[in-house]
């Protein structure tokens, strides 16, 4: 490559020299203002013509004299000569007796003619010189500017010599370039050398990174034989035009085998990435108890990253404000922080002490903004902790979630957690006994920090497995609605109370607005759609994934399917665009389903949902007035 660059530089330099020579020649040939010449100044005109003739390599024109000699300064560009007639001696008619050059008195002069051969030359026309009075000077005051004639000649000769030398070097370099080069054989490596190269960290990282790129490209599924003129679609649709299809299935024989997926979540920065957490593999005592895998939709056969934990990881999520950070809660009560830029072990973790959690952490959430945010965690020991991600040595605040009116114990075993959008103080927790409680991080007007004992949300008859508030988007605010799922085979819709104190003791118990009871097994998770106001999804222990649309039907789901091998489905998470649902299975698989255009709302969907919710509220109020416990 260096040799070719050198040849190219020489070619460019040779072309530059030729171009400069041509420009100089054109400049000399062009008419230029010259010094003025007064009438009759023949020597000045001759000097000017001689200078111009020498610069354009033309010989000067000889000037004929009376005696036949030539003067090289007369007409520029002429090379001819003419016959010269010399005056003959004068003679008399008698030609005798008289001295040479004398004439006798009364004699007649007869000239003597001689014959001379004449040669005619083609003389080019004289170049016309135009004088401008504005640049005329006094004769003899013109002094030529720039280099002299000899200096110009030497400069031109040097340039010609340099150009010729460069041309010869270029020809020689091209000849050597075109000669056949005998390839050198690579040296044979020993077994020890090959083994050291293959096992080196640089080689392993290179192979891992390069193979991931190739697998991402090869995983893309595109039907290049599809005929667009037929107007057919291979996806299955129902009567309403809704569709659901499996996009990806993630499983790794080494890390996912004999493990259950305990949680799933999408990246807020990279829409193609999702994270899943796993519990212990009872058949692999030498492997870490907890595993966290980061999957890529374009890389189906293996995870992008694998992180380890000394305890089962029960909940996991990407950080909302740091896309490289992944946060997990463990069965031992620790909060772990992994970084995709680091190795498999956590970069930070909490201590097992009374200052933090000592029981399993089933739920975590993030609140705040980019510049001021906290990680909130709850555990079955009835403790809420607030953390800063860069300082996990001890929590920023600790809050005991006690409920004195509890029939058996003051401690509330929290299994799930939910914050309304935009809220940083008030939060809701689901418990093992099936009740939902509202709590405050800080004391404020009319309420104290901890659980608000004024209200209790009762309706489930078993541990609550999922709790999710309606996202805040669109023209109407439905953030006061939330869904819960339970092992009692039901999903319930709730409306949070905003009054600090109930009007009567009967109002202290809040009942659900509606109950969805089509499940065939435990309902392990429920999530609102992030884009459609009336859509939510559920996963069950029977392996069924259901999608509900409250604007179309409140009795049955609009779409239902059996996922994978029909194993229990533990967790559900919607992508940011609302089209894809990630589902974690008890057999270690993570499935991604696409619900298509069903995720795109229409302008009237908010109004329809508002009417539906108002009907539910009216029905609940009427039932309470009749003494209906529901």
MOCOR-V703116 format. One record per residue. RES is the residue in one letter. OMEGA is omega in radians with two decimals (999 if undefined). Layout:
# MOCOR-V703116
res->RES omega->OMEGA
res->RES omega->OMEGA
This chain:
# MOCOR-V703116
res->X omega->3.12
res->X omega->3.13
res->X omega->3.14
res->X omega->3.09
res->X omega->3.11
res->X omega->3.10
res->X omega->-3.13
res->X omega->3.10
res->X omega->3.13
res->X omega->3.10
res->X omega->3.13
res->X omega->3.13
res->X omega->3.11
res->X omega->3.11
res->X omega->3.12
res->X omega->3.10
res->X omega->3.12
res->X omega->3.14
res->X omega->3.12
res->X omega->3.13
res->X omega->3.13
res->X omega->3.11
res->X omega->3.12
res->X omega->3.13
res->X omega->3.12
res->X omega->3.14
res->X omega->3.13
res->X omega->-3.13
res->X omega->-3.10
res->X omega->3.11
res->X omega->-3.14
res->X omega->3.11
res->X omega->-3.13
res->X omega->-3.14
res->X omega->-3.10
res->X omega->-3.14
res->X omega->3.09
res->X omega->3.13
res->X omega->3.08
res->X omega->3.13
res->X omega->-3.09
res->X omega->-3.12
res->X omega->3.12
res->X omega->3.12
res->X omega->-3.11
res->X omega->3.12
res->X omega->3.13
res->X omega->3.13
res->X omega->3.12
res->X omega->-3.13
res->X omega->3.13
res->X omega->-3.13
res->X omega->3.14
res->X omega->-3.12
res->X omega->-3.14
res->X omega->3.04
res->X omega->3.04
res->X omega->3.13
res->X omega->3.13
res->X omega->-3.12
res->X omega->3.11
res->X omega->3.11
res->X omega->-3.12
res->X omega->3.06
res->X omega->-3.08
res->X omega->3.14
res->X omega->3.08
res->X omega->3.09
res->X omega->-3.08
res->X omega->3.06
res->X omega->-2.99
res->X omega->-3.09
res->X omega->-3.02
res->X omega->-3.08
res->X omega->-3.11
res->X omega->3.07
res->X omega->-3.14
res->X omega->-3.12
res->X omega->-3.06
res->X omega->3.04
res->X omega->-3.10
res->X omega->3.14
res->X omega->-3.11
res->X omega->3.11
res->X omega->3.12
res->X omega->3.12
res->X omega->-3.13
res->X omega->3.05
res->X omega->3.13
res->X omega->-3.14
res->X omega->3.05
res->X omega->-3.11
res->X omega->-3.11
res->X omega->3.11
res->X omega->3.12
res->X omega->2.95
res->X omega->-3.08
res->X omega->3.10
res->X omega->-3.12
res->X omega->3.10
res->X omega->3.12
res->X omega->3.13
res->X omega->3.07
res->X omega->-3.13
res->X omega->3.11
res->X omega->3.11
res->X omega->-3.12
res->X omega->-3.11
res->X omega->3.13
res->X omega->-3.14
res->X omega->3.14
res->X omega->-3.11
res->X omega->3.06
res->X omega->-3.14
res->X omega->-3.12
res->X omega->3.10
res->X omega->-3.10
res->X omega->3.10
res->X omega->-3.08
res->X omega->3.11
res->X omega->3.08
res->X omega->-3.08
res->X omega->3.12
res->X omega->-3.12
res->X omega->-3.14
res->X omega->3.10
res->X omega->-3.10
res->X omega->3.13
res->X omega->3.14
res->X omega->-3.11
res->X omega->3.12
res->X omega->-3.06
res->X omega->-3.12
res->X omega->-3.12
res->X omega->3.13
res->X omega->3.09
res->X omega->3.10
res->X omega->-3.09
res->X omega->3.12
res->X omega->-3.14
res->X omega->-3.13
res->X omega->3.07
res->X omega->-3.10
res->X omega->3.12
res->X omega->3.08
res->X omega->-3.09
res->X omega->3.13
res->X omega->-3.11
res->X omega->-3.13
res->X omega->3.12
res->X omega->3.09
res->X omega->3.13
res->X omega->3.14
res->X omega->3.13
res->X omega->3.13
res->X omega->3.11
res->X omega->3.13
res->X omega->3.12
res->X omega->3.09
res->X omega->3.13
res->X omega->3.12
res->X omega->3.12
res->X omega->3.14
res->X omega->3.12
res->X omega->3.12
res->X omega->3.12
res->X omega->3.12
res->X omega->3.10
res->X omega->3.13
res->X omega->3.10
res->X omega->-3.14
res->X omega->3.13
res->X omega->3.10
res->X omega->3.11
res->X omega->3.12
res->X omega->3.13
res->X omega->-3.09
res->X omega->3.12
res->X omega->-3.13
res->X omega->3.12
res->X omega->-3.12
res->X omega->-3.12
res->X omega->3.12
res->X omega->3.14
res->X omega->3.13
res->X omega->-3.13
res->X omega->3.13
res->X omega->-3.13
res->X omega->3.08
res->X omega->3.13
res->X omega->3.13
res->X omega->3.13
res->X omega->3.11
res->X omega->-3.14
res->X omega->3.13
res->X omega->3.12
res->X omega->-3.09
res->X omega->-3.09
res->X omega->-3.14
res->X omega->-3.11
res->X omega->3.14
res->X omega->-3.13
res->X omega->-3.14
res->X omega->3.12
res->X omega->3.14
res->X omega->-3.13
res->X omega->-3.13
res->X omega->-3.13
res->X omega->-3.09
res->X omega->-3.13
res->X omega->3.09
res->X omega->3.13
res->X omega->3.13
res->X omega->-3.13
res->X omega->3.08
res->X omega->-3.13
res->X omega->-3.11
res->X omega->-3.11
res->X omega->-3.13
res->X omega->-3.12
res->X omega->-3.13
res->X omega->-3.12
res->X omega->-3.12
res->X omega->3.09
res->X omega->-3.08
res->X omega->3.13
res->X omega->-3.08
res->X omega->3.13
res->X omega->-3.08
res->X omega->-3.14
res->X omega->-3.11
res->X omega->3.12
res->X omega->-3.11
res->X omega->-3.09
res->X omega->3.12
res->X omega->-3.14
res->X omega->3.06
res->X omega->-3.08
res->X omega->-3.13
res->X omega->-3.13
res->X omega->3.11
res->X omega->-3.12
res->X omega->3.11
res->X omega->-3.12
res->X omega->3.13
res->X omega->-3.13
res->X omega->-3.06
res->X omega->3.03
res->X omega->-3.05
res->X omega->3.09
res->X omega->3.12
res->X omega->-3.06
res->X omega->-3.10
res->X omega->-2.99
res->X omega->-3.05
res->X omega->-3.05
res->X omega->3.12
res->X omega->3.07
res->X omega->3.07
res->X omega->3.06
res->X omega->-3.11
res->X omega->3.12
res->X omega->3.08
res->X omega->3.11
res->X omega->-3.13
res->X omega->3.05
res->X omega->3.10
res->X omega->-3.10
res->X omega->-3.09
res->X omega->-3.03
res->X omega->-3.14
res->X omega->-3.09
res->X omega->2.99
res->X omega->-3.07
res->X omega->3.11
res->X omega->3.13
res->X omega->-3.03
res->X omega->3.08
res->X omega->-3.02
res->X omega->2.99
res->X omega->-3.04
res->X omega->-3.11
res->X omega->-3.13
res->X omega->-3.08
res->X omega->-3.11
res->X omega->3.13
res->X omega->3.10
res->X omega->-3.14
res->X omega->-3.13
res->X omega->-3.13
res->X omega->3.00
res->X omega->-3.13
res->X omega->3.02
res->X omega->-3.08
res->X omega->3.09
res->X omega->-3.13
res->X omega->-3.13
res->X omega->3.12
res->X omega->-2.92
res->X omega->-2.95
res->X omega->-3.13
res->X omega->-3.12
res->X omega->3.04
res->X omega->-3.13
res->X omega->3.06
res->X omega->-3.14
res->X omega->-3.03
res->X omega->3.08
res->X omega->3.12
res->X omega->3.13
res->X omega->3.11
res->X omega->3.10
res->X omega->-3.05
res->X omega->3.13
res->X omega->-3.07
res->X omega->3.10
res->X omega->2.94
res->X omega->3.04
res->X omega->-3.13
res->X omega->-3.01
res->X omega->3.08
res->X omega->-3.01
res->X omega->3.13
res->X omega->-3.06
res->X omega->3.10
res->X omega->-3.04
res->X omega->-3.13
res->X omega->3.02
res->X omega->-2.97
res->X omega->3.13
res->X omega->3.14
res->X omega->-3.12
res->X omega->3.14
res->X omega->2.97
res->X omega->-3.08
res->X omega->3.12
res->X omega->3.09
res->X omega->3.14
res->X omega->3.14
res->X omega->3.10
res->X omega->-3.13
res->X omega->-3.12
res->X omega->-3.00
res->X omega->-3.11
res->X omega->3.13
res->X omega->3.11
res->X omega->3.08
res->X omega->3.08
res->X omega->3.14
res->X omega->3.13
res->X omega->3.07
res->X omega->-3.10
res->X omega->-3.12
res->X omega->3.13
res->X omega->-3.14
res->X omega->3.13
res->X omega->3.06
res->X omega->3.11
res->X omega->-3.11
res->X omega->3.10
res->X omega->-3.11
res->X omega->-3.05
res->X omega->3.03
res->X omega->3.11
res->X omega->3.11
res->X omega->3.13
res->X omega->3.10
res->X omega->-3.09
res->X omega->-3.11
res->X omega->-3.07
res->X omega->-3.14
res->X omega->-3.12
res->X omega->-3.13
res->X omega->3.00
res->X omega->-3.14
res->X omega->3.14
res->X omega->3.08
res->X omega->-3.11
res->X omega->-3.11
res->X omega->3.05
res->X omega->3.10
res->X omega->-3.10
res->X omega->3.00
res->X omega->-3.14
res->X omega->3.06
res->X omega->-3.02
res->X omega->2.88
res->X omega->-2.98
res->X omega->-3.13
res->X omega->-3.14
res->X omega->-3.11
res->X omega->-3.14
res->X omega->3.10
res->X omega->-3.12
res->X omega->3.09
res->X omega->3.11
res->X omega->3.12
res->X omega->-3.09
res->X omega->3.09
res->X omega->-3.14
res->X omega->-3.13
res->X omega->3.10
res->X omega->-3.04
res->X omega->-3.10
res->X omega->-3.13
res->X omega->-3.04
res->X omega->-3.04
res->X omega->-3.06
res->X omega->3.13
res->X omega->-3.09
res->X omega->3.13
res->X omega->3.13
res->X omega->-3.03
res->X omega->3.11
res->X omega->-3.13
res->X omega->-2.99
res->X omega->3.10
res->X omega->3.03
res->X omega->2.97
res->X omega->3.13
res->X omega->3.14
res->X omega->-3.12
res->X omega->3.10
res->X omega->-3.09
res->X omega->-3.08
res->X omega->3.10
res->X omega->-3.12
res->X omega->-3.12
res->X omega->2.99
res->X omega->-2.99
res->X omega->-3.14
res->X omega->-3.12
res->X omega->3.06
res->X omega->3.14
res->X omega->3.06
res->X omega->-3.13
res->X omega->3.02
res->X omega->-3.11
res->X omega->3.13
res->X omega->3.07
res->X omega->-3.10
res->X omega->3.06
res->X omega->3.09
res->X omega->-3.02
res->X omega->3.08
res->X omega->-3.12
res->X omega->3.12
res->X omega->3.07
res->X omega->-3.10
res->X omega->-3.09
res->X omega->3.07
res->X omega->-3.06
res->X omega->-3.12
res->X omega->-3.08
res->X omega->2.96
res->X omega->-3.09
res->X omega->-3.06
res->X omega->3.13
res->X omega->3.12
res->X omega->3.12
res->X omega->3.10
res->X omega->-3.12
res->X omega->3.12
res->X omega->-3.07
res->X omega->-3.11
res->X omega->3.10
res->X omega->-3.09
res->X omega->3.10
res->X omega->3.12
res->X omega->3.14
res->X omega->-3.12
res->X omega->3.10
res->X omega->3.10
res->X omega->-3.05
res->X omega->-3.12
res->X omega->-3.10
res->X omega->3.06
res->X omega->-3.07
res->X omega->3.08
res->X omega->3.11
res->X omega->3.04
res->X omega->-3.12
res->X omega->3.04
res->X omega->3.04
res->X omega->-3.03
res->X omega->3.07
res->X omega->3.07
res->X omega->3.05
res->X omega->-3.11
res->X omega->2.97
res->X omega->-3.06
res->X omega->3.10
res->X omega->-3.08
res->X omega->3.00
res->X omega->-3.07
res->X omega->3.09
res->X omega->-3.13
res->X omega->-3.13
res->X omega->-3.13
res->X omega->-3.12
res->X omega->3.11
res->X omega->3.12
res->X omega->3.12
res->X omega->3.10
res->X omega->3.13
res->X omega->-3.13
res->X omega->3.14
res->X omega->3.11
res->X omega->-3.13
res->X omega->3.13
res->X omega->-3.14
res->X omega->3.06
res->X omega->-3.08
res->X omega->3.12
res->X omega->3.12
res->X omega->-2.94
res->X omega->3.11
res->X omega->-3.05
res->X omega->3.09
res->X omega->-3.09
res->X omega->3.07
res->X omega->3.02
res->X omega->-2.98
res->X omega->3.14
res->X omega->3.10
res->X omega->-3.12
res->X omega->2.98
res->X omega->3.01
res->X omega->3.13
res->X omega->-3.09
res->X omega->-3.12
res->X omega->-3.02
res->X omega->-3.02
res->X omega->-3.05
res->X omega->2.94
res->X omega->-3.12
res->X omega->3.12
res->X omega->3.04
res->X omega->-3.01
res->X omega->3.09
res->X omega->3.11
res->X omega->-3.11
res->X omega->-3.08
res->X omega->3.05
res->X omega->-3.08
res->X omega->3.07
res->X omega->-3.12
res->X omega->3.01
res->X omega->-3.06
res->X omega->3.12
res->X omega->-3.13
res->X omega->-3.09
res->X omega->3.07
res->X omega->-3.11
res->X omega->-3.10
res->X omega->3.11
res->X omega->3.11
res->X omega->-3.14
res->X omega->3.14
res->X omega->-3.14
res->X omega->3.03
res->X omega->-3.05
res->X omega->3.04
res->X omega->-3.10
res->X omega->3.14
res->X omega->3.09
res->X omega->-3.12
res->X omega->3.11
res->X omega->-2.98
res->X omega->-3.01
res->X omega->-3.12
res->X omega->3.09
res->X omega->3.11
res->X omega->3.03
res->X omega->-3.06
res->X omega->-3.14
res->X omega->3.09
res->X omega->-3.11
res->X omega->-3.02
res->X omega->3.08
res->X omega->3.06
res->X omega->-3.03
res->X omega->3.09
res->X omega->-3.06
res->X omega->-3.14
res->X omega->3.09
res->X omega->3.08
res->X omega->3.13
res->X omega->2.99
res->X omega->-3.10
res->X omega->3.08
res->X omega->3.13
res->X omega->3.10
res->X omega->3.13
res->X omega->3.00
res->X omega->-3.04
res->X omega->3.08
res->X omega->-3.11
res->X omega->-3.11
res->X omega->-3.09
res->X omega->3.01
res->X omega->-3.05
res->X omega->-3.09
res->X omega->-3.07
res->X omega->3.13
res->X omega->3.12
res->X omega->3.12
res->X omega->3.12
res->X omega->3.12
res->X omega->3.10
res->X omega->3.13
res->X omega->3.13
res->X omega->3.12
res->X omega->3.09
res->X omega->3.10
res->X omega->3.13
res->X omega->3.13
res->X omega->3.13
res->X omega->3.14
res->X omega->-3.14
res->X omega->3.12
res->X omega->3.12
res->X omega->3.10
res->X omega->3.12
res->X omega->3.12
res->X omega->3.12
res->X omega->3.10
res->X omega->-3.10
res->X omega->3.10
res->X omega->999
